[in-house]
């Protein structure tokens, strides 16, 4: 579970301001935090198929946001995936 304090930290880091929580960079960062929090659960509970469906929906949403950001501003996209450690 991503706490409100952690969301504010991510908003400050990736959004530039405290109230810029709607930018694509902040949304991707928050989704990445949620995904990273869920991964240990699925390592323990391999047969939680309905939970895996929710995880796949989060991953798909993050993928769509990253695709949008890559088309809009490639430099921001590259900086974001490097900061979050998503790809090589």
C-alpha positions as CSV (number, residue, x, y, z in Angstrom):
1,X,0.0,0.0,0.0
2,X,1.4,3.3,-1.0
3,X,0.9,5.9,1.7
4,X,-0.1,9.5,1.2
5,X,3.3,10.6,2.4
6,X,5.0,8.5,-0.2
7,X,2.6,9.8,-2.9
8,X,3.5,13.4,-1.9
9,X,7.2,12.5,-2.1
10,X,6.8,11.1,-5.6
11,X,4.7,14.1,-6.6
12,X,7.4,16.4,-5.5
13,X,10.2,14.4,-7.2
14,X,8.5,13.7,-10.5
15,X,5.9,16.5,-10.8
16,X,7.9,19.4,-9.7
17,X,5.2,20.8,-7.4
18,X,3.2,19.5,-4.5
19,X,-0.1,19.7,-6.4
20,X,1.0,18.4,-9.8
21,X,-0.2,14.8,-9.2
22,X,-1.9,14.5,-12.5
23,X,1.2,14.5,-14.7
24,X,2.1,11.4,-16.5
25,X,5.4,11.1,-14.8
26,X,3.8,11.2,-11.3
27,X,1.2,8.7,-12.3
28,X,3.8,6.2,-13.7
29,X,5.8,6.6,-10.5
30,X,2.8,5.9,-8.2
31,X,1.8,2.9,-10.3
32,X,5.4,1.6,-10.2
33,X,5.3,1.9,-6.4
34,X,2.0,0.0,-6.3
35,X,3.3,-2.7,-8.6
36,X,6.5,-3.1,-6.6
37,X,4.5,-3.5,-3.4
38,X,2.4,-6.2,-4.9
39,X,5.1,-8.4,-6.4
40,X,6.2,-10.0,-3.1
41,X,2.6,-11.1,-2.5
42,X,2.5,-12.9,-5.8
43,X,5.8,-14.6,-5.1
44,X,4.3,-16.2,-2.0
45,X,0.7,-16.8,-3.4
46,X,1.2,-18.2,-6.8
47,X,-2.4,-19.2,-7.2
48,X,-4.0,-15.8,-6.6
49,X,-5.3,-15.5,-10.1
50,X,-7.8,-12.8,-9.5
51,X,-5.1,-10.7,-7.8
52,X,-2.8,-11.2,-10.7
53,X,-5.5,-9.9,-13.0
54,X,-5.5,-6.6,-11.0
55,X,-1.7,-6.5,-11.2
56,X,-1.8,-7.0,-15.0
57,X,-4.3,-4.1,-15.3
58,X,-1.9,-1.9,-13.3
59,X,1.0,-2.9,-15.6
60,X,-1.1,-2.2,-18.7
61,X,-2.1,1.2,-17.4
62,X,1.5,2.0,-16.7
63,X,2.5,0.8,-20.2
64,X,-0.1,3.0,-21.8
65,X,1.1,6.1,-19.8
66,X,4.7,5.3,-20.8
67,X,3.7,5.0,-24.4
68,X,1.9,8.3,-24.3
69,X,4.9,10.0,-22.6
70,X,7.3,8.5,-25.1
71,X,5.3,10.0,-28.0
72,X,4.9,13.4,-26.3
73,X,8.4,14.0,-24.9
74,X,11.1,11.3,-25.4
75,X,13.6,13.1,-23.1
76,X,11.2,13.0,-20.2
77,X,10.4,9.3,-21.0
78,X,14.1,8.4,-20.9
79,X,14.7,10.3,-17.7
80,X,11.7,8.6,-16.0
81,X,12.5,5.1,-16.9
82,X,16.1,5.6,-15.8
83,X,15.0,7.1,-12.5
84,X,12.5,4.3,-11.8
85,X,14.8,1.6,-13.1
86,X,12.2,0.1,-15.5
87,X,14.2,-0.8,-18.5
88,X,17.9,-1.0,-19.5
